[in-house]
Amino acid sequence: MKVSLDWLRDFVDLPADVTPQRIAERLTMSTVEVEQVQEIGRELDNVVVARIRGVEPHPANPSIAVAEVDHGGGSVKVVCGATNVAAGMKVALAREGAVVRNAHGEPFTVGRAAIRGVESVGMLCSPAECGLNHLFAAGEKEILDLSALDAQPGTALAEAIGYDDVVFEIDNKSLTNRPDLWGHHGIARELAAMFDRPLKDPPQFGALPPAGGFDVRIEAPELCPRYDATHIAGVSAVPSPFWMQARLAKVGQRPINLLVDLTNYVMFAVGQPLHAFDAREVPSQIVVRRARAGERLVLLDETKVDLDDNTLVIANHEKPLALAGIMGGDLGIRPDTTEVLLEVANFTAIPVRKTARRLGLRTESSTRYEKGIDFDRVALGQQMFLALIRDAQPSSRVVRHVDAVAARPRPITVDVGTEFLQRKLGIALPAEEMRALLERLQFGCTVRADGTLHVDVPSWRSTGDVSLPEDIVEEVARLYGYDNLGFTPPVVRLEKPVIQLDRRKERRVREYFAFRAGMREVVSYPWVAPQALDAAGIAESETIGLTQPPMTGARLAPSLIPAMLTNVAANLRHVPRFRIFEFSRVFQPAPAPDDGLEHLPRQPHHVAGAVVGDDATTVFLEAKGILEKLDRTVQIAPLSFSGDTAVAWGDPRARLAITCGGQPVGALAVASSRAKRKTGIRRAEVALFELDVDALTPLPSRDNDPKPLPTYPQVEYDISMIVAHSVTWADAQSIASEADAMIRAVTFVDQYVGPPIPPDRKSLTIRLHLGSDTGTLVRQQIDEVAGRAVAALGEKLGAVIREGS
Amino acid sequence: MTMNERLSAISNEAMEAIAGAASSADLDRVQAAYLGKKGALTAVLKDLPGLAAEERARVGQDANALKGQLSTAIDERREALVDAASSVPPEFDITRPGIGMHAGGLHPIIQMRYDLDDAFSTLGFEIYDGPEISSELYDFDSLNFPSDHPARDSMDTYWLEGCETERGARRQCLRPHLTGGSVRYMQMGKPPFRFAYPGRVYRNETTDASHERAFFQYEALIVDKSVPFSAGRLLVNTILSTVFGRDVPVRMRAGFFPFVEPGFEIDMQCLVCEGAGCSVCKRVGWLEVMPGGPPHPGVMRAAGIDHTQWEGFYINIGLDRLTMMRYGIGDVRLFHSGDLRFLEQFA
């Protein structure tokens, strides 16, 4: 919303030393956000009113003119191609250094220029070139004609048209809850309070004649509490006084004619929308009613709307004439209008908003009504309109008047304790000072003996804005100045430490993968494309949809694997080998039975990772190595790899289920050839894993189980054996471990295929860790124990020993 | 030359040669030249029998002492050379890069979040984590949003398929903000409360360099017997000083949000111009960074708290934008890109 400083001064005398910047700052801090302070006169610097003394045709091109122009301090010659250049005309002369706009609206600086051999000192401007096409009409090749102005040549154009002004651009979002501020009078009220100056009221008209048989019937009182109709005769749709046109143009409203302009002018002044009907359309009666199904209305802007009974209309005795609070019909003020019926009404906010949205019509009127305008403002707007038209058209007279009231709102009062106010403010502001602040905002306030402030909320703050003690706190605090409240450290009781096992677990999981396992954390969207779901083998029935997905077919995924595959494929374009992980909630349809208040979907935290490399065995074993250390490092109940799992995205062989305390919690697998093909992963092998973090049980404190250090040194003994491909390390380990009590541990050393090992065999090297509690082992003991292991491996696995050490 | 002079000359020469030896082989040569079978000192000893008894005893003593002295010096020099030797071969290049390890790391926003978690933990705050699919009941009704508030439209919020005709608890959405979750938190316990609530939220928006459909927020809320507005600055300052590493001037001004009463817009001084006004802050000197204020009585009621007995202060800040400001990142979409060329720049 644009607000003119000149217009504000109609309602409040601000101290002379208050700059526009200071006004903007105070409004921003205490009331609404001022986005821009525009000194509009500065945009017309070096543009002056001038008079054309004489016109001669250009010697080289008779279709353009060379005008001799009096600019007050002498005269200059200016070349001009406009069609309306004439001697005696008052024009806008852009002198050297003025910034005007070209045909595309882009600014350029006026200088001296020779135009086909004739020097032109400055430029005669069209309305568009001065940025004034809102205010002045002109033909296509015409310059601005200022002949109607009183201003003498040499007067700055800005001053001559009342543009030596400052326009504040206020963020409309910050005004949504303040219906009182949608006009200059409301903003002036805030400034009057801030600078402690009196607020001046809009002009009053006085007493009005009776209804004289005219009838206003409100058939939908729930949508229209009040409808004030005034029949005014002796008017005409002439142009408005120039000052009024200039003010409307400054706030972005194009002037039309006096009768229409006045309704807009009063709306921008006090925030109350008004509507003027040609009185011939409403000879006897106004009916405020819901539209009937099948009724249609052609609006002012010629759009046709089909009405229904959710739509409030203003009708005459037979048909709708206007959409209540939004827009009038096409039979509005016309050139031959001599009598008007002025509507100043109070419409209920929410239905106006709903209708405006349904019909896609947002107007200055609906924007104001949908914020909730107070009941009393009807009279304010109506009186101001009548006072202004009396001045503008002395022939006008009010012939009849009806103020129909369907429902009168109850005044709002709030009782609030001094102690409550002081506690919230954090300072001991005396009750009398708080009363004074409220009175500056025109709240009624009395301080009772018990310290209670009894506050009468003014009508313009009573439409939902102020009703609670907290609202009164806000009024006092914002006027006192939030920044003047300082800082009050909160005082808290220390009762117990904050221990949150799940938060700790989640953070340790993330930090384990990032800092121990050297993986980079990625974050992806929770919705994934259907192709990615398909690649991961996830059916649509396992997913959740959105009414308006961000891309066609995208669904919320029950797993992080689809996004992980997509991420791997995307990064492979730039980085050949990498490790990534993601930690996020996933979304799974709510389990039956339907119970609880909300019945929300399951949304467990998952962590997924990818190790990307050249060789499938290597990436699988790297990923497995990462997962093997997870439980101890993160301090959760032990994880184990529990055999096969048929994950849809996994390799048919290189895949493992992961369990925690016997419960399945996830899987590790090499990405299947299909998954890779579907996501476009080529020339790389990928090991993927995913765990349900919520299913990992955090330990209540650190759990370690240190053993006494061995009294006697341990001995290592390596065994290399040739076995069939089907023999596993796990078998060898378990057989060797059980061969003798002195075998304290068996660890993996190496596996090898290739010459000289026969093609259907592999060489497996394991290491025995031997020890005794009773003495240092001697060679003979070592050979005996190792021999038992070798014998058992040979017997049970058909192992042939290559060498021992 | 007297025998004395010979010994003295041998001593000087030999000690010089030992000191000048650069290797074990040099020392071997020195040893042979003086102490070996044909060595200079050995020659002196061989000449002893031709001397008078008295002189023979004296010179013999001196020569043997010198022999011991030189042996010791050679041994010490040999040990010193061994100690000073380098273990690396001659082609060793000190400028080569170190052998890399797998350099993983957290996402830049998660790093920021954990830094904030740590800061709030020092103030005794709990860290809350609420559901990301929530309902109209919590995310709108409980927060005092009017029933026809535009944010309830599907234009702004991602509503779930299948609940188009539902209302309230049964109308489900991806949470558009964290504040509804704060009501859940408060419903689970009894005041006083001190908690921070980090998380990702979702809005149905057209994306560009400064708009995302999924982004992170950080919320903090304190509820206690007495929480003046001016206490709220603690929450604001905790966030900004953690992120920017120093105290940042802050101002609190009037703002409107349905869930706080009164509402504040909280601005931080522009770090680029330090308040003087520049293009980053649109010449204002301040940047709007977060809303805040005491929870509205309606919100307190929804949370099951008697608002006449308890007071609170709430703030909520967008972590994406804060992280962008901290590092000078120009495009918010990079955070969800998964692009390692971007992510690997953060440690």
Interface residues (C-beta under 8 A of the other chain):
Chain A: T28 M29 S30 T31 V32 E33 S174 T176 N177 R178 I350 R353 K354 R423 K424 L425 G426 I427 L468 E470 D471 V473 E474 A477 R478 Y482 D483 L485 G486 F487 T488 P489 P490 V491 V492 R493 L494 V498 Q500 D502 R503 E506 R507 R510 E511 F513 A514 F515 A517 G518 M519 R520 E521 V522 V523 S524 Y525 P526 I544 G545 L546 T547 Q548 P549 P550 L556 A563 T566 N567 A570 N571 H574 V575 F578 R579 I580 F581 S584 R585 F587 L597 E598 H599 L600 P601 Q603
Chain B: M101 H102 A103 G104 G105 L106 H107 I109 I110 Y114 D117 S121 G124 F125 E126 I127 D129 P131 E132 I133 S134 S135 L137 Y138 P146 D148 S154 Y158 W159 L160 E161 G162 E164 A169 R170 Q172 L174 P192 R194 R200 Y202 N204 R213 A214 I222 D224 S226 V227 P228 F229 S230 A231 R233 L234 R251 M252 R253 A254 G255 F256 E261 P262 F264 E265 P294 H296 P297 E311 F335 H336 G338 D339 L340 R341 L343 E344
